[in-house]
Amino acid sequence: MPSRRTTESTHPATPAPKKRAAPKARPVEVTPRAIVTEDMRRGMIAEGAYLRAERRGFAGGHEDEDWLAAEAEVDRLLAIDDVSRPQ
């Protein structure tokens, strides 16, 4: 049974792709750190807890769980923000 393989002689050589120069590093803009007040933090947690309840169809009995999970997430994000920004 004949093979369907093609040989190099039937196809022209394809040129090697051109290498691109590495992108130049962009200067990092340092912005002033935002101050998150306790009221702002509480509002972020409340919004996160609401969104969790909404995804669950507002089924009752999970309010504390939603609040604690949202609180942990907000605190984690605020801690990452503190670490990632230069002082």
N, CA, C and O atoms as CSV, one atom per row, in Angstrom:
chain,resi,resn,atom,element,x,y,z
A,1,MET,N,N,0.841,-1.158,0.000
A,1,MET,CA,C,0.000,0.000,0.000
A,1,MET,C,C,0.897,1.235,0.000
A,1,MET,O,O,1.813,1.328,0.817
A,2,PRO,N,N,0.649,2.181,-0.899
A,2,PRO,CA,C,1.533,3.343,-0.986
A,2,PRO,C,C,1.334,4.283,0.210
A,2,PRO,O,O,0.236,4.412,0.751
A,3,SER,N,N,2.401,4.911,0.586
A,3,SER,CA,C,2.382,5.843,1.708
A,3,SER,C,C,1.964,7.228,1.218
A,3,SER,O,O,2.262,7.608,0.086
A,4,ARG,N,N,1.280,7.972,2.068
A,4,ARG,CA,C,0.867,9.326,1.710
A,4,ARG,C,C,1.875,10.363,2.197
A,4,ARG,O,O,1.611,11.563,2.124
A,5,ARG,N,N,2.966,9.935,2.667
A,5,ARG,CA,C,3.982,10.864,3.142
A,5,ARG,C,C,4.541,11.662,1.976
A,5,ARG,O,O,4.715,11.158,0.867
A,6,THR,N,N,4.809,12.900,2.265
A,6,THR,CA,C,5.436,13.732,1.237
A,6,THR,C,C,6.903,13.866,1.581
A,6,THR,O,O,7.296,13.777,2.744
A,7,THR,N,N,7.674,14.073,0.596
A,7,THR,CA,C,9.107,14.209,0.822
A,7,THR,C,C,9.469,15.678,0.799
A,7,THR,O,O,8.706,16.512,0.312
A,8,GLU,N,N,10.615,15.980,1.316
A,8,GLU,CA,C,11.071,17.363,1.350
A,8,GLU,C,C,11.230,17.933,-0.042
A,8,GLU,O,O,11.070,19.140,-0.227
A,9,SER,N,N,11.531,17.128,-1.003
A,9,SER,CA,C,11.776,17.629,-2.348
A,9,SER,C,C,10.491,18.125,-3.008
A,9,SER,O,O,10.554,18.917,-3.948
A,10,THR,N,N,9.320,17.675,-2.532
A,10,THR,CA,C,8.081,18.137,-3.154
A,10,THR,C,C,7.557,19.420,-2.521
A,10,THR,O,O,6.677,20.064,-3.092
A,11,HIS,N,N,8.078,19.811,-1.348
A,11,HIS,CA,C,7.643,21.031,-0.682
A,11,HIS,C,C,8.825,21.990,-0.564
A,11,HIS,O,O,9.925,21.590,-0.184
A,12,PRO,N,N,8.587,23.260,-0.895
A,12,PRO,CA,C,9.687,24.209,-0.719
A,12,PRO,C,C,9.985,24.395,0.771
A,12,PRO,O,O,9.104,24.264,1.621
A,13,ALA,N,N,11.200,24.691,1.050
A,13,ALA,CA,C,11.602,24.882,2.444
A,13,ALA,C,C,10.907,26.117,2.998
A,13,ALA,O,O,10.853,27.160,2.345
A,14,THR,N,N,10.384,25.989,4.193
A,14,THR,CA,C,9.754,27.144,4.822
A,14,THR,C,C,10.808,27.890,5.618
A,14,THR,O,O,11.596,27.283,6.342
A,15,PRO,N,N,10.819,29.209,5.481
A,15,PRO,CA,C,11.852,29.962,6.208
A,15,PRO,C,C,11.592,29.902,7.709
A,15,PRO,O,O,10.449,29.800,8.154
A,16,ALA,N,N,12.649,29.966,8.458
A,16,ALA,CA,C,12.538,29.948,9.915
A,16,ALA,C,C,11.867,31.242,10.366
A,16,ALA,O,O,12.121,32.302,9.793
A,17,PRO,N,N,11.027,31.169,11.370
A,17,PRO,CA,C,10.381,32.398,11.840
A,17,PRO,C,C,11.411,33.372,12.385
A,17,PRO,O,O,12.401,32.975,12.999
A,18,LYS,N,N,11.159,34.664,12.148
A,18,LYS,CA,C,12.082,35.685,12.629
A,18,LYS,C,C,11.899,35.846,14.133
A,18,LYS,O,O,10.780,35.812,14.646
A,19,LYS,N,N,13.003,36.019,14.817
A,19,LYS,CA,C,12.951,36.209,16.258
A,19,LYS,C,C,12.632,37.667,16.552
A,19,LYS,O,O,13.190,38.581,15.944
A,20,ARG,N,N,11.727,37.860,17.491
A,20,ARG,CA,C,11.372,39.213,17.893
A,20,ARG,C,C,12.272,39.665,19.024
A,20,ARG,O,O,12.699,38.877,19.868
A,21,ALA,N,N,12.541,40.943,19.012
A,21,ALA,CA,C,13.337,41.503,20.098
A,21,ALA,C,C,12.499,41.480,21.368
A,21,ALA,O,O,11.279,41.636,21.321
A,22,ALA,N,N,13.149,41.288,22.479
A,22,ALA,CA,C,12.444,41.277,23.761
A,22,ALA,C,C,11.849,42.658,23.999
A,22,ALA,O,O,12.482,43.671,23.706
A,23,PRO,N,N,10.629,42.696,24.531
A,23,PRO,CA,C,10.031,44.005,24.782
A,23,PRO,C,C,10.822,44.779,25.816
A,23,PRO,O,O,11.370,44.206,26.758
A,24,LYS,N,N,10.875,46.091,25.627
A,24,LYS,CA,C,11.605,46.927,26.568
A,24,LYS,C,C,10.835,47.014,27.874
A,24,LYS,O,O,9.604,47.058,27.883
A,25,ALA,N,N,11.558,47.038,28.951
A,25,ALA,CA,C,10.924,47.130,30.258
A,25,ALA,C,C,10.296,48.510,30.413
A,25,ALA,O,O,10.916,49.529,30.109
A,26,ARG,N,N,9.085,48.523,30.880
A,26,ARG,CA,C,8.389,49.789,31.108
A,26,ARG,C,C,8.613,50.223,32.546
A,26,ARG,O,O,8.661,49.393,33.454
A,27,PRO,N,N,8.748,51.521,32.748
A,27,PRO,CA,C,8.907,51.968,34.138
A,27,PRO,C,C,7.630,51.705,34.928
A,27,PRO,O,O,6.524,51.828,34.403
A,28,VAL,N,N,7.794,51.352,36.158
A,28,VAL,CA,C,6.654,51.064,37.025
A,28,VAL,C,C,6.209,52.371,37.671
A,28,VAL,O,O,7.009,53.095,38.264
A,29,GLU,N,N,4.925,52.655,37.544
A,29,GLU,CA,C,4.392,53.844,38.184
A,29,GLU,C,C,3.977,53.493,39.605
A,29,GLU,O,O,3.197,52.566,39.825
A,30,VAL,N,N,4.491,54.222,40.539
A,30,VAL,CA,C,4.144,54.002,41.935
A,30,VAL,C,C,3.069,55.015,42.294
A,30,VAL,O,O,3.269,56.226,42.210
A,31,THR,N,N,1.933,54.485,42.692
A,31,THR,CA,C,0.839,55.361,43.078
A,31,THR,C,C,0.738,55.385,44.588
A,31,THR,O,O,1.130,54.428,45.256
A,32,PRO,N,N,0.216,56.468,45.127
A,32,PRO,CA,C,0.070,56.511,46.586
A,32,PRO,C,C,-0.844,55.390,47.065
A,32,PRO,O,O,-1.814,55.031,46.397
A,33,ARG,N,N,-0.524,54.856,48.209
A,33,ARG,CA,C,-1.335,53.764,48.752
A,33,ARG,C,C,-2.663,54.308,49.221
A,33,ARG,O,O,-2.739,55.353,49.868
A,34,ALA,N,N,-3.701,53.581,48.883
A,34,ALA,CA,C,-5.035,53.961,49.334
A,34,ALA,C,C,-5.200,53.533,50.781
A,34,ALA,O,O,-4.756,52.458,51.184
A,35,ILE,N,N,-5.827,54.364,51.529
A,35,ILE,CA,C,-6.101,54.025,52.919
A,35,ILE,C,C,-7.498,53.433,52.983
A,35,ILE,O,O,-8.472,54.053,52.556
A,36,VAL,N,N,-7.580,52.238,53.517
A,36,VAL,CA,C,-8.869,51.560,53.654
A,36,VAL,C,C,-9.298,51.702,55.100
A,36,VAL,O,O,-8.676,51.156,56.011
A,37,THR,N,N,-10.371,52.444,55.288
A,37,THR,CA,C,-10.885,52.626,56.647
A,37,THR,C,C,-11.645,51.376,57.078
A,37,THR,O,O,-11.936,50.499,56.265
A,38,GLU,N,N,-11.956,51.311,58.351
A,38,GLU,CA,C,-12.708,50.172,58.868
A,38,GLU,C,C,-14.096,50.112,58.232
A,38,GLU,O,O,-14.611,49.027,57.964
A,39,ASP,N,N,-14.701,51.279,57.992
A,39,ASP,CA,C,-16.012,51.306,57.335
A,39,ASP,C,C,-15.922,50.791,55.897
A,39,ASP,O,O,-16.808,50.070,55.437
A,40,MET,N,N,-14.856,51.161,55.192
A,40,MET,CA,C,-14.676,50.682,53.815
A,40,MET,C,C,-14.477,49.169,53.812
A,40,MET,O,O,-15.054,48.458,52.989
A,41,ARG,N,N,-13.652,48.685,54.746
A,41,ARG,CA,C,-13.406,47.245,54.854
A,41,ARG,C,C,-14.713,46.505,55.128
A,41,ARG,O,O,-14.996,45.480,54.508
A,42,ARG,N,N,-15.505,47.031,56.060
A,42,ARG,CA,C,-16.786,46.400,56.403
A,42,ARG,C,C,-17.715,46.377,55.185
A,42,ARG,O,O,-18.422,45.395,54.962
A,43,GLY,N,N,-17.712,47.455,54.400
A,43,GLY,CA,C,-18.530,47.505,53.188
A,43,GLY,C,C,-18.076,46.484,52.152
A,43,GLY,O,O,-18.904,45.877,51.473
A,44,MET,N,N,-16.757,46.292,52.026
A,44,MET,CA,C,-16.230,45.296,51.100
A,44,MET,C,C,-16.646,43.891,51.523
A,44,MET,O,O,-17.006,43.055,50.693
A,45,ILE,N,N,-16.589,43.651,52.823
A,45,ILE,CA,C,-16.988,42.345,53.350
A,45,ILE,C,C,-18.479,42.119,53.121
A,45,ILE,O,O,-18.890,41.038,52.700
A,46,ALA,N,N,-19.291,43.144,53.400
A,46,ALA,CA,C,-20.740,43.010,53.213
A,46,ALA,C,C,-21.072,42.712,51.751
A,46,ALA,O,O,-21.933,41.883,51.456
A,47,GLU,N,N,-20.383,43.395,50.848
A,47,GLU,CA,C,-20.635,43.142,49.423
A,47,GLU,C,C,-20.236,41.718,49.039
A,47,GLU,O,O,-20.957,41.046,48.302
A,48,GLY,N,N,-19.092,41.262,49.536
A,48,GLY,CA,C,-18.659,39.896,49.254
A,48,GLY,C,C,-19.620,38.863,49.807
A,48,GLY,O,O,-19.903,37.859,49.153
A,49,ALA,N,N,-20.129,39.108,51.025
A,49,ALA,CA,C,-21.083,38.176,51.633
A,49,ALA,C,C,-22.383,38.158,50.834
A,49,ALA,O,O,-22.979,37.100,50.632
A,50,TYR,N,N,-22.819,39.333,50.380
A,50,TYR,CA,C,-24.039,39.413,49.571
A,50,TYR,C,C,-23.871,38.620,48.274
A,50,TYR,O,O,-24.761,37.860,47.890
A,51,LEU,N,N,-22.743,38.793,47.606
A,51,LEU,CA,C,-22.513,38.084,46.340
A,51,LEU,C,C,-22.475,36.570,46.541
A,51,LEU,O,O,-22.951,35.811,45.697
A,52,ARG,N,N,-21.909,36.144,47.658
A,52,ARG,CA,C,-21.896,34.703,47.957
A,52,ARG,C,C,-23.320,34.187,48.161
A,52,ARG,O,O,-23.677,33.120,47.663
A,53,ALA,N,N,-24.128,34.950,48.897
A,53,ALA,CA,C,-25.519,34.549,49.132
A,53,ALA,C,C,-26.300,34.545,47.824
A,53,ALA,O,O,-27.126,33.663,47.589
A,54,GLU,N,N,-26.039,35.519,46.988
A,54,GLU,CA,C,-26.729,35.593,45.697
A,54,GLU,C,C,-26.420,34.370,44.834
A,54,GLU,O,O,-27.319,33.804,44.213
A,55,ARG,N,N,-25.155,33.964,44.794
A,55,ARG,CA,C,-24.775,32.777,44.009
A,55,ARG,C,C,-25.472,31.521,44.518
A,55,ARG,O,O,-25.712,30.587,43.753
A,56,ARG,N,N,-25.792,31.498,45.798
A,56,ARG,CA,C,-26.448,30.348,46.402
A,56,ARG,C,C,-27.965,30.464,46.315
A,56,ARG,O,O,-28.679,29.583,46.795
A,57,GLY,N,N,-28.467,31.544,45.707
A,57,GLY,CA,C,-29.908,31.724,45.593
A,57,GLY,C,C,-30.528,32.236,46.880
A,57,GLY,O,O,-31.720,32.036,47.112
A,58,PHE,N,N,-29.738,32.894,47.721
A,58,PHE,CA,C,-30.202,33.465,48.983
A,58,PHE,C,C,-30.843,32.436,49.910
A,58,PHE,O,O,-31.735,32.763,50.692
A,59,ALA,N,N,-30.380,31.188,49.813
A,59,ALA,CA,C,-30.864,30.165,50.742
A,59,ALA,C,C,-30.398,30.550,52.147
A,59,ALA,O,O,-29.224,30.855,52.354
A,60,GLY,N,N,-31.305,30.535,53.095
A,60,GLY,CA,C,-31.006,30.960,54.451
A,60,GLY,C,C,-30.124,29.982,55.211
A,60,GLY,O,O,-29.927,28.838,54.802
A,61,GLY,N,N,-29.601,30.470,56.330
A,61,GLY,CA,C,-28.826,29.601,57.207
A,61,GLY,C,C,-27.330,29.638,56.971
A,61,GLY,O,O,-26.591,28.921,57.644
A,62,HIS,N,N,-26.861,30.449,56.037
A,62,HIS,CA,C,-25.424,30.484,55.744
A,62,HIS,C,C,-24.840,31.880,55.906
A,62,HIS,O,O,-23.752,32.160,55.402
A,63,GLU,N,N,-25.554,32.757,56.605
A,63,GLU,CA,C,-25.137,34.145,56.709
A,63,GLU,C,C,-23.768,34.292,57.369
A,63,GLU,O,O,-22.914,35.030,56.878
A,64,ASP,N,N,-23.564,33.591,58.479
A,64,ASP,CA,C,-22.285,33.672,59.181
A,64,ASP,C,C,-21.159,33.112,58.316
A,64,ASP,O,O,-20.073,33.688,58.251
A,65,GLU,N,N,-21.421,32.001,57.662
A,65,GLU,CA,C,-20.423,31.385,56.783
A,65,GLU,C,C,-20.039,32.341,55.645
A,65,GLU,O,O,-18.860,32.486,55.321
A,66,ASP,N,N,-21.050,32.995,55.039
A,66,ASP,CA,C,-20.795,33.945,53.958
A,66,ASP,C,C,-19.956,35.116,54.456
A,66,ASP,O,O,-19.012,35.543,53.791
A,67,TRP,N,N,-20.308,35.632,55.631
A,67,TRP,CA,C,-19.592,36.783,56.177
A,67,TRP,C,C,-18.136,36.421,56.477
A,67,TRP,O,O,-17.224,37.167,56.121
A,68,LEU,N,N,-17.923,35.289,57.126
A,68,LEU,CA,C,-16.556,34.892,57.487
A,68,LEU,C,C,-15.702,34.614,56.258
A,68,LEU,O,O,-14.521,34.962,56.228
A,69,ALA,N,N,-16.296,33.987,55.242
A,69,ALA,CA,C,-15.545,33.718,54.013
A,69,ALA,C,C,-15.201,35.025,53.298
A,69,ALA,O,O,-14.086,35.188,52.803
A,70,ALA,N,N,-16.159,35.956,53.242
A,70,ALA,CA,C,-15.900,37.245,52.603
A,70,ALA,C,C,-14.858,38.033,53.393
A,70,ALA,O,O,-13.997,38.686,52.803
A,71,GLU,N,N,-14.928,37.977,54.709
A,71,GLU,CA,C,-13.963,38.680,55.554
A,71,GLU,C,C,-12.553,38.147,55.327
A,71,GLU,O,O,-11.602,38.922,55.222
A,72,ALA,N,N,-12.417,36.839,55.252
A,72,ALA,CA,C,-11.103,36.242,55.008
A,72,ALA,C,C,-10.566,36.653,53.637
A,72,ALA,O,O,-9.379,36.942,53.489
A,73,GLU,N,N,-11.444,36.675,52.642
A,73,GLU,CA,C,-11.021,37.054,51.294
A,73,GLU,C,C,-10.584,38.517,51.237
A,73,GLU,O,O,-9.547,38.835,50.654
A,74,VAL,N,N,-11.366,39.397,51.835
A,74,VAL,CA,C,-11.012,40.819,51.839
A,74,VAL,C,C,-9.707,41.041,52.589
A,74,VAL,O,O,-8.842,41.777,52.113
A,75,ASP,N,N,-9.551,40.426,53.739
A,75,ASP,CA,C,-8.310,40.579,54.506
A,75,ASP,C,C,-7.109,40.042,53.742
A,75,ASP,O,O,-6.023,40.619,53.793
A,76,ARG,N,N,-7.309,38.937,53.034
A,76,ARG,CA,C,-6.214,38.381,52.221
A,76,ARG,C,C,-5.839,39.356,51.109
A,76,ARG,O,O,-4.656,39.593,50.862
A,77,LEU,N,N,-6.838,39.918,50.440
A,77,LEU,CA,C,-6.566,40.862,49.358
A,77,LEU,C,C,-5.901,42.132,49.877
A,77,LEU,O,O,-4.990,42.660,49.240
A,78,LEU,N,N,-6.342,42.615,51.005
A,78,LEU,CA,C,-5.715,43.807,51.572
A,78,LEU,C,C,-4.277,43.518,52.010
A,78,LEU,O,O,-3.410,44.383,51.884
A,79,ALA,N,N,-4.018,42.322,52.517
A,79,ALA,CA,C,-2.663,41.950,52.914
A,79,ALA,C,C,-1.766,41.830,51.696
A,79,ALA,O,O,-0.612,42.255,51.742
A,80,ILE,N,N,-2.266,41.263,50.608
A,80,ILE,CA,C,-1.489,41.146,49.371
A,80,ILE,C,C,-1.175,42.531,48.851
A,80,ILE,O,O,-0.060,42.782,48.394
A,81,ASP,N,N,-2.140,43.436,48.911
A,81,ASP,CA,C,-1.946,44.790,48.442
A,81,ASP,C,C,-0.862,45.478,49.268
A,81,ASP,O,O,-0.050,46.218,48.712
A,82,ASP,N,N,-0.830,45.253,50.576
A,82,ASP,CA,C,0.192,45.846,51.431
A,82,ASP,C,C,1.577,45.338,51.085
A,82,ASP,O,O,2.544,46.099,51.106
A,83,VAL,N,N,1.680,44.045,50.765
A,83,VAL,CA,C,2.965,43.439,50.475
A,83,VAL,C,C,3.468,43.828,49.095
A,83,VAL,O,O,4.670,44.018,48.905
A,84,SER,N,N,2.556,43.948,48.119
A,84,SER,CA,C,2.959,44.154,46.741
A,84,SER,C,C,3.359,45.590,46.426
A,84,SER,O,O,4.041,45.831,45.429
A,85,ARG,N,N,2.954,46.537,47.245
A,85,ARG,CA,C,3.275,47.944,46.977
A,85,ARG,C,C,4.482,48.379,47.795
A,85,ARG,O,O,4.586,48.073,48.983
A,86,PRO,N,N,5.397,49.099,47.140
A,86,PRO,CA,C,6.548,49.600,47.899
A,86,PRO,C,C,6.112,50.704,48.860
A,86,PRO,O,O,5.139,51.417,48.611
A,87,GLN,N,N,6.831,50.826,49.932
A,87,GLN,CA,C,6.462,51.836,50.929
A,87,GLN,C,C,7.224,53.109,50.746
A,87,GLN,O,O,7.029,54.059,51.504
